[in-house]
Amino acid sequence: MAMTIHVDIVSAEGEIFTGMAEMVYAPAVMGEVGIAPRHTPLVTQLKPGEVRVETEGGKEMLHFYVSGGILEIQPHVVTVLADTAIRAADLDEAAAQEAKRRAEDAMANRTSEFEYAKAQAELVEAAAQLRAIERIRKGKRG
Amino acid sequence: MAGAKEIRTKIGSIKNTSKITKAMEMVAASKMRKAQNRMAATRPYAEKMRNVIGHLFHAHPEYKHTFMIEREVKRVGYIIVSSDRGLCGGLNNNLFRKLIKELKVHRDAGVEVDFCAIGNKALGFFGRVGGKIVSQATHLGDAPHIEDLIGTVKVMLDAYTDGTIDEIYIAYNDFVNTMTQKPTIEQLVPIPPKADEELKHHWDYIYEPDSKEVLDNLLGRYIESLVYQAVVENGACEQSARMVAMKSASDNANSLIDELQLIYNKARQAAITQEISEIVGGAAAV
């Protein structure tokens, strides 16, 4: 029987693959790596590309696209911490700027949603006041 | 037969309301199940990551990342996870109440606070209260994606790396079970030291390109995954809270209908009795 290695491919949003394999290929930043069972422990970053898993018996080759992530290897376990999002320093920076801008917008304008929330709060308050007044009136009459 | 018609319309309108709340309850119940599955699906990633990070720290006790170093606290950041929509009972309010208590402690100690709002309710609340919101993410939907959070979290982490803020906390609702959601505030950065299990093996990884770069990369992802997990968990809480709130609303509507039905029957009966006695009186007079 051929030797096998356990493979876990997980992303932040869910498990993608788990099972046994005879060989795993992954696109590491320093070049593609092929991992056979009893590989020496290794941690590396992945670049966008394809992770290929040769399943038991070598019958099947499974392909998984990853847009980056981390690869961790131990003699009997390979873990791919895959990114589902496309990551790059400048992209992240743009996303951060966007998040900041949105917050600033919301702080500056305080329109639409703020107004809506505020109006809603005021409405609830007014309704409560009305109820209280009504109760007081009824109490006086009764 | 004075009030009878009014009572009847009132019963009608309450019935309509109860139909809506009943429908919302059932929608929330099915969404909750999905959200719970999503919650379970995010666990393996964070677990695996924790393992690798734990191992790295054991292998390199001398290297301290900025996220590990505690420093004097002058300004703290809070990432607040809330729901986008209302009608979910006291879910958001309980969280905000707990938060306000903590904020008061900071204020008394002269520590300033920055906010990062996730979800409409947090944005609205801290907009009204007048906190300084540095970043936000809203309308994440039922199935939030990590892409939508990267920027928001990065603003906070960058501020930490710059030294603008000295601690980052996250506030969200912890999903205990369908009936219970626990408002939780946890420290994200500096990563609180854990009483880790002793690692018996004395081997080390090969790092590509090198250990520091890998660790930096890992820690950023780790924080993101924690925030993502909190968002997903809060989503499950929202649905279950909504389900419970809508169930009690439907129950209340039903008991109100029963009560009104009784009043209506009495009024009807009284009107009939009155009519009969009038007829009898009239007949006697003739």
Boltz contact constraints between the chains, C-beta under 6 A:
constraints:
  - contact:
      token1: [A, 10]
      token2: [B, 44]
      max_distance: 6.0
  - contact:
      token1: [A, 10]
      token2: [B, 45]
      max_distance: 6.0
  - contact:
      token1: [A, 10]
      token2: [B, 48]
      max_distance: 6.0
  - contact:
      token1: [A, 12]
      token2: [B, 45]
      max_distance: 6.0
  - contact:
      token1: [A, 12]
      token2: [B, 146]
      max_distance: 6.0
  - contact:
      token1: [A, 12]
      token2: [B, 225]
      max_distance: 6.0
  - contact:
      token1: [A, 12]
      token2: [B, 228]
      max_distance: 6.0
  - contact:
      token1: [A, 14]
      token2: [B, 41]
      max_distance: 6.0
  - contact:
      token1: [A, 15]
      token2: [B, 44]
      max_distance: 6.0
  - contact:
      token1: [A, 30]
      token2: [B, 208]
      max_distance: 6.0
  - contact:
      token1: [A, 41]
      token2: [B, 205]
      max_distance: 6.0
  - contact:
      token1: [A, 42]
      token2: [B, 205]
      max_distance: 6.0
  - contact:
      token1: [A, 42]
      token2: [B, 206]
      max_distance: 6.0
  - contact:
      token1: [A, 43]
      token2: [B, 205]
      max_distance: 6.0
  - contact:
      token1: [A, 43]
      token2: [B, 207]
      max_distance: 6.0
  - contact:
      token1: [A, 43]
      token2: [B, 214]
      max_distance: 6.0
  - contact:
      token1: [A, 44]
      token2: [B, 208]
      max_distance: 6.0
  - contact:
      token1: [A, 45]
      token2: [B, 217]
      max_distance: 6.0
  - contact:
      token1: [A, 72]
      token2: [B, 52]
      max_distance: 6.0
  - contact:
      token1: [A, 79]
      token2: [B, 48]
      max_distance: 6.0
  - contact:
      token1: [A, 85]
      token2: [B, 146]
      max_distance: 6.0
  - contact:
      token1: [A, 85]
      token2: [B, 147]
      max_distance: 6.0
  - contact:
      token1: [A, 92]
      token2: [B, 150]
      max_distance: 6.0
  - contact:
      token1: [A, 92]
      token2: [B, 154]
      max_distance: 6.0
  - contact:
      token1: [A, 95]
      token2: [B, 150]
      max_distance: 6.0
  - contact:
      token1: [A, 95]
      token2: [B, 151]
      max_distance: 6.0
  - contact:
      token1: [A, 96]
      token2: [B, 151]
      max_distance: 6.0
  - contact:
      token1: [A, 96]
      token2: [B, 154]
      max_distance: 6.0
  - contact:
      token1: [A, 96]
      token2: [B, 155]
      max_distance: 6.0
  - contact:
      token1: [A, 98]
      token2: [B, 151]
      max_distance: 6.0
  - contact:
      token1: [A, 99]
      token2: [B, 135]
      max_distance: 6.0
  - contact:
      token1: [A, 99]
      token2: [B, 151]
      max_distance: 6.0
  - contact:
      token1: [A, 99]
      token2: [B, 152]
      max_distance: 6.0
  - contact:
      token1: [A, 99]
      token2: [B, 155]
      max_distance: 6.0
  - contact:
      token1: [A, 100]
      token2: [B, 135]
      max_distance: 6.0
  - contact:
      token1: [A, 100]
      token2: [B, 155]
      max_distance: 6.0
  - contact:
      token1: [A, 102]
      token2: [B, 136]
      max_distance: 6.0
  - contact:
      token1: [A, 103]
      token2: [B, 133]
      max_distance: 6.0
  - contact:
      token1: [A, 103]
      token2: [B, 134]
      max_distance: 6.0
  - contact:
      token1: [A, 103]
      token2: [B, 135]
      max_distance: 6.0
  - contact:
      token1: [A, 103]
      token2: [B, 136]
      max_distance: 6.0
  - contact:
      token1: [A, 107]
      token2: [B, 133]
      max_distance: 6.0
  - contact:
      token1: [A, 114]
      token2: [B, 127]
      max_distance: 6.0
  - contact:
      token1: [A, 117]
      token2: [B, 124]
      max_distance: 6.0
